[in-house]
Amino acid sequence: MLKNITSKDLHWFVGLFESFGAVQIESTNKTPTLVMEFKSAYLDRLIEICRALGYEGAPSGPRKPSGHSVQPQYLLTFRGANFAMIENVLVKHLRTSKRDIFARRRAELKALRESLGLSGGRFVIDAGVTA
């Protein structure tokens, strides 16, 4: 992914993300993580995102309409290593206030993980107490 991306595709993707991309916190298996989502009624637009980025996955859907749409919605989701690669390339090219959304979501995720006790050492055993 992102190996042979052209400058034209990159700038097109940046504009697309600024117009309808979203960064969300999603909990899977009780572990919150950051996810980049593109939701659209136009499947061809999401397939074009996959082609431009060299992503081998595919959009999911159709899902029932949400918001103001009356058409079925398709969802393209990036998480994990794919999310990190896109973030590294994307942030330096963003021109709107969405540039700060990655930092805000990371801060929210850190606070959420701390509140759930998911940060730091998970299995700390004090030998003096257990002996």
DAGIBEL-V310790 format. One record per run of one state. SS is the DSSP state (H for helix, E for strand, C for the rest). FROM is the first residue (numbers start at 1). LEN is the number of residues. If there is no record, write none. Layout:
SS;FROM;LEN + SS;FROM;LEN
This chain:
C;1;6 + H;7;14 + E;21;8 + C;29;2 + E;31;10 + C;41;2 + H;43;11 + C;54;6 + E;60;4 + C;64;9 + E;73;7 + C;80;1 + H;81;13 + C;94;3 + H;97;19 + C;116;11 + H;127;4 + C;131;1
